[in-house]
Amino acid sequence: MRNTIVAILALAVVNMLGAQPRDAKPTIVLVHGAFADASGWSDVIDRLQKRGYNVVAVQNPLSDLATDVATTKRLIDAQPGDVVLVGHSYGGAVISGASAGDSKVKALVYISAFAPDADEPVGAIGAKFPAPPLNKALVPDAAGFAYIDTAKFHGVFAADLPVAKTRIMAVTQKPLSTRVFEQSNSGAGWKTIRSWFLIAKQDQAINPDVERFYARRAKSETREVESSHVSFLSHPDVVAKLIIDAAVTVTPK
């Protein structure tokens, strides 16, 4: 009887403190990239939720790197337990900075993404490789934010999606401040946190060799897919599986 009472009291204390059981699944935090918003993750979210994961997607303003990192960190801090942090494209730069020194983040997953080092401008590595076709399709506005020319959007951003879908994406795109390519983070989470990397072999927005460079430097578990830049839309099963593989690997048994 006494052992039963002790067990009940111990469980109550655990619940009061908000501790998670050792096999609790981490929360998946998704970070979008440029010219997109959190709704783009819808197909991946559906797959992760069906596997029992709590998922949240950040809505970043894309106004500057520090603001996007701070916005992402607030969402990480709001989660009750461990986190797997996922970033697409420019979102990779955001998760690299947001995860630095954060013990809650147990895994990083890069989807066709930037993964800059500490104090390394976002655009520094890309400048060392042949420019992707996207660079010639960017149109800056009067405030220094860039859009993709709507006539070129399908070819340089999402060539493996139906044209009817990309027509809508092109006219609803969220612009990115061009200043971010000169900005940097003070830390890089991939130096101390396990990482996974999905390289899009047909990427016209980030040179696939840039992605391979980042993946090798971070010692990421790397996979490649025959995809345009938006593999989370054209290959949601592949993206969801990579995220789940990362989550399972870092979940305490």
C-alpha positions as a Python dict, from the first residue, in 0.01 Angstrom:
ca = {
    (1, 'M'): (0, 0, 0),
    (2, 'R'): (278, 237, 97),
    (3, 'N'): (458, 174, -235),
    (4, 'T'): (138, 254, -424),
    (5, 'I'): (96, 584, -239),
    (6, 'V'): (459, 676, -305),
    (7, 'A'): (416, 601, -677),
    (8, 'I'): (101, 814, -697),
    (9, 'L'): (273, 1103, -520),
    (10, 'A'): (575, 1078, -748),
    (11, 'L'): (353, 1087, -1057),
    (12, 'A'): (173, 1392, -920),
    (13, 'V'): (502, 1571, -869),
    (14, 'V'): (608, 1491, -1226),
    (15, 'N'): (280, 1632, -1358),
    (16, 'M'): (309, 1944, -1145),
    (17, 'L'): (659, 2012, -1271),
    (18, 'G'): (558, 1955, -1631),
    (19, 'A'): (824, 1688, -1685),
    (20, 'Q'): (788, 1463, -1985),
    (21, 'P'): (817, 1083, -1983),
    (22, 'R'): (1147, 971, -2129),
    (23, 'D'): (982, 845, -2448),
    (24, 'A'): (777, 1161, -2510),
    (25, 'K'): (791, 1282, -2867),
    (26, 'P'): (959, 1617, -2927),
    (27, 'T'): (763, 1906, -3074),
    (28, 'I'): (844, 1977, -3438),
    (29, 'V'): (900, 2349, -3503),
    (30, 'L'): (892, 2439, -3873),
    (31, 'V'): (1056, 2754, -4009),
    (32, 'H'): (969, 2876, -4359),
    (33, 'G'): (1205, 3044, -4599),
    (34, 'A'): (1187, 3341, -4833),
    (35, 'F'): (890, 3408, -5062),
    (36, 'A'): (673, 3179, -4848),
    (37, 'D'): (497, 3163, -4514),
    (38, 'A'): (409, 2899, -4257),
    (39, 'S'): (109, 2770, -4455),
    (40, 'G'): (346, 2617, -4709),
    (41, 'W'): (422, 2340, -4460),
    (42, 'S'): (60, 2217, -4465),
    (43, 'D'): (124, 1881, -4635),
    (44, 'V'): (419, 1805, -4408),
    (45, 'I'): (224, 1911, -4099),
    (46, 'D'): (-58, 1674, -4191),
    (47, 'R'): (182, 1381, -4217),
    (48, 'L'): (360, 1461, -3890),
    (49, 'Q'): (34, 1504, -3700),
    (50, 'K'): (-89, 1169, -3827),
    (51, 'R'): (223, 1017, -3671),
    (52, 'G'): (134, 1171, -3335),
    (53, 'Y'): (370, 1470, -3333),
    (54, 'N'): (286, 1810, -3196),
    (55, 'V'): (377, 2056, -3471),
    (56, 'V'): (401, 2435, -3478),
    (57, 'A'): (507, 2656, -3769),
    (58, 'V'): (669, 2996, -3727),
    (59, 'Q'): (538, 3301, -3913),
    (60, 'N'): (852, 3508, -3963),
    (61, 'P'): (841, 3867, -4095),
    (62, 'L'): (1148, 3815, -4319),
    (63, 'S'): (1254, 4170, -4235),
    (64, 'D'): (1599, 4090, -4096),
    (65, 'L'): (1783, 3788, -3961),
    (66, 'A'): (1792, 3894, -3595),
    (67, 'T'): (1416, 3954, -3587),
    (68, 'D'): (1340, 3620, -3751),
    (69, 'V'): (1574, 3440, -3507),
    (70, 'A'): (1407, 3613, -3209),
    (71, 'T'): (1060, 3524, -3340),
    (72, 'T'): (1163, 3161, -3379),
    (73, 'K'): (1323, 3149, -3034),
    (74, 'R'): (999, 3270, -2875),
    (75, 'L'): (812, 2979, -3028),
    (76, 'I'): (1081, 2733, -2918),
    (77, 'D'): (1066, 2868, -2563),
    (78, 'A'): (687, 2829, -2560),
    (79, 'Q'): (706, 2453, -2614),
    (80, 'P'): (679, 2231, -2303),
    (81, 'G'): (959, 1989, -2389),
    (82, 'D'): (1224, 1896, -2642),
    (83, 'V'): (1218, 2041, -2992),
    (84, 'V'): (1324, 1930, -3339),
    (85, 'L'): (1387, 2246, -3541),
    (86, 'V'): (1333, 2238, -3918),
    (87, 'G'): (1426, 2511, -4164),
    (88, 'H'): (1372, 2550, -4537),
    (89, 'S'): (1595, 2772, -4751),
    (90, 'Y'): (1662, 3101, -4567),
    (91, 'G'): (1489, 2934, -4270),
    (92, 'G'): (1806, 2727, -4234),
    (93, 'A'): (1998, 3042, -4143),
    (94, 'V'): (1726, 3121, -3890),
    (95, 'I'): (1738, 2780, -3719),
    (96, 'S'): (2119, 2787, -3711),
    (97, 'G'): (2104, 3104, -3503),
    (98, 'A'): (1792, 3025, -3300),
    (99, 'S'): (1929, 2688, -3183),
    (100, 'A'): (2273, 2807, -3073),
    (101, 'G'): (2315, 2739, -2702),
    (102, 'D'): (1956, 2617, -2661),
    (103, 'S'): (1939, 2288, -2471),
    (104, 'K'): (1575, 2233, -2574),
    (105, 'V'): (1668, 2185, -2939),
    (106, 'K'): (1773, 1822, -2986),
    (107, 'A'): (1793, 1804, -3367),
    (108, 'L'): (1820, 2033, -3666),
    (109, 'V'): (1674, 1944, -4005),
    (110, 'Y'): (1776, 2147, -4308),
    (111, 'I'): (1556, 2131, -4619),
    (112, 'S'): (1738, 2279, -4922),
    (113, 'A'): (1871, 2537, -4682),
    (114, 'F'): (2143, 2777, -4578),
    (115, 'A'): (2343, 2667, -4272),
    (116, 'P'): (2583, 2953, -4200),
    (117, 'D'): (2857, 2947, -3939),
    (118, 'A'): (2879, 3197, -3655),
    (119, 'D'): (2962, 3547, -3785),
    (120, 'E'): (2936, 3422, -4145),
    (121, 'P'): (2700, 3630, -4362),
    (122, 'V'): (2408, 3434, -4501),
    (123, 'G'): (2520, 3495, -4859),
    (124, 'A'): (2891, 3428, -4809),
    (125, 'I'): (2909, 3063, -4914),
    (126, 'G'): (2669, 3100, -5206),
    (127, 'A'): (2893, 3370, -5349),
    (128, 'K'): (3170, 3110, -5390),
    (129, 'F'): (2961, 2888, -5619),
    (130, 'P'): (2797, 2955, -5958),
    (131, 'A'): (2486, 3166, -5905),
    (132, 'P'): (2157, 2979, -5935),
    (133, 'P'): (1896, 3097, -6191),
    (134, 'L'): (1690, 3250, -5910),
    (135, 'N'): (1939, 3534, -5873),
    (136, 'K'): (1846, 3676, -6215),
    (137, 'A'): (1474, 3645, -6139),
    (138, 'L'): (1471, 3860, -5825),
    (139, 'V'): (1295, 4196, -5838),
    (140, 'P'): (1366, 4443, -5555),
    (141, 'D'): (1106, 4694, -5442),
    (142, 'A'): (1153, 5050, -5318),
    (143, 'A'): (1199, 4932, -4957),
    (144, 'G'): (1476, 4683, -5034),
    (145, 'F'): (1260, 4370, -5027),
    (146, 'A'): (1291, 4118, -5310),
    (147, 'Y'): (1023, 3922, -5495),
    (148, 'I'): (1058, 3658, -5764),
    (149, 'D'): (946, 3777, -6105),
    (150, 'T'): (604, 3611, -6135),
    (151, 'A'): (674, 3510, -6497),
    (152, 'K'): (985, 3320, -6385),
    (153, 'F'): (851, 3184, -6056),
    (154, 'H'): (762, 2833, -6177),
    (155, 'G'): (1094, 2765, -6347),
    (156, 'V'): (1332, 2893, -6080),
    (157, 'F'): (1142, 2805, -5764),
    (158, 'A'): (899, 2518, -5811),
    (159, 'A'): (939, 2355, -6151),
    (160, 'D'): (809, 2017, -6033),
    (161, 'L'): (474, 2157, -5918),
    (162, 'P'): (172, 2208, -6143),
    (163, 'V'): (177, 2548, -6315),
    (164, 'A'): (-174, 2620, -6186),
    (165, 'K'): (-45, 2589, -5829),
    (166, 'T'): (264, 2801, -5885),
    (167, 'R'): (56, 3078, -6043),
    (168, 'I'): (-111, 3123, -5705),
    (169, 'M'): (218, 3091, -5517),
    (170, 'A'): (375, 3355, -5741),
    (171, 'V'): (114, 3620, -5665),
    (172, 'T'): (97, 3545, -5293),
    (173, 'Q'): (473, 3526, -5225),
    (174, 'K'): (613, 3695, -4915),
    (175, 'P'): (914, 3915, -4993),
    (176, 'L'): (1250, 3891, -4820),
    (177, 'S'): (1467, 4184, -4716),
    (178, 'T'): (1782, 4171, -4926),
    (179, 'R'): (1977, 4286, -4618),
    (180, 'V'): (1965, 3937, -4469),
    (181, 'F'): (2233, 3810, -4708),
    (182, 'E'): (2484, 4045, -4544),
    (183, 'Q'): (2374, 3959, -4190),
    (184, 'S'): (2502, 3684, -3961),
    (185, 'N'): (2429, 3500, -3638),
    (186, 'S'): (2649, 3511, -3330),
    (187, 'G'): (2634, 3131, -3300),
    (188, 'A'): (2567, 2820, -3507),
    (189, 'G'): (2361, 2545, -3348),
    (190, 'W'): (2480, 2275, -3587),
    (191, 'K'): (2821, 2282, -3420),
    (192, 'T'): (2681, 2110, -3110),
    (193, 'I'): (2341, 1973, -3220),
    (194, 'R'): (2287, 1671, -3445),
    (195, 'S'): (2166, 1765, -3789),
    (196, 'W'): (2000, 1617, -4095),
    (197, 'F'): (2009, 1769, -4445),
    (198, 'L'): (1792, 1715, -4752),
    (199, 'I'): (1955, 1831, -5076),
    (200, 'A'): (1731, 1913, -5373),
    (201, 'K'): (1922, 1792, -5679),
    (202, 'Q'): (1722, 2011, -5921),
    (203, 'D'): (1730, 2322, -5703),
    (204, 'Q'): (1738, 2644, -5907),
    (205, 'A'): (1716, 2874, -5603),
    (206, 'I'): (2019, 2751, -5404),
    (207, 'N'): (2300, 2577, -5589),
    (208, 'P'): (2284, 2209, -5476),
    (209, 'D'): (2662, 2219, -5430),
    (210, 'V'): (2614, 2496, -5173),
    (211, 'E'): (2375, 2267, -4986),
    (212, 'R'): (2627, 1983, -5007),
    (213, 'F'): (2897, 2211, -4868),
    (214, 'Y'): (2681, 2305, -4570),
    (215, 'A'): (2586, 1942, -4507),
    (216, 'R'): (2947, 1823, -4512),
    (217, 'R'): (3065, 2103, -4286),
    (218, 'A'): (2793, 2037, -4031),
    (219, 'K'): (2854, 1659, -4053),
    (220, 'S'): (2483, 1619, -4119),
    (221, 'E'): (2311, 1294, -4204),
    (222, 'T'): (2245, 1374, -4568),
    (223, 'R'): (1993, 1260, -4826),
    (224, 'E'): (1923, 1382, -5178),
    (225, 'V'): (1597, 1401, -5369),
    (226, 'E'): (1513, 1474, -5734),
    (227, 'S'): (1328, 1792, -5651),
    (228, 'S'): (1302, 2162, -5711),
    (229, 'H'): (1367, 2405, -5426),
    (230, 'V'): (1028, 2331, -5268),
    (231, 'S'): (1064, 1963, -5182),
    (232, 'F'): (831, 2010, -4883),
    (233, 'L'): (555, 2069, -5141),
    (234, 'S'): (658, 1834, -5422),
    (235, 'H'): (791, 1552, -5198),
    (236, 'P'): (616, 1591, -4860),
    (237, 'D'): (654, 1220, -4779),
    (238, 'V'): (1032, 1241, -4817),
    (239, 'V'): (1052, 1556, -4605),
    (240, 'A'): (823, 1420, -4334),
    (241, 'K'): (1020, 1094, -4317),
    (242, 'L'): (1349, 1279, -4271),
    (243, 'I'): (1200, 1487, -3990),
    (244, 'I'): (1055, 1180, -3821),
    (245, 'D'): (1385, 993, -3854),
    (246, 'A'): (1558, 1283, -3678),
    (247, 'A'): (1292, 1298, -3409),
    (248, 'V'): (1306, 924, -3341),
    (249, 'T'): (1685, 931, -3321),
    (250, 'V'): (1692, 1201, -3052),
    (251, 'T'): (1392, 1078, -2849),
    (252, 'P'): (1519, 924, -2521),
    (253, 'K'): (1432, 556, -2495),
}
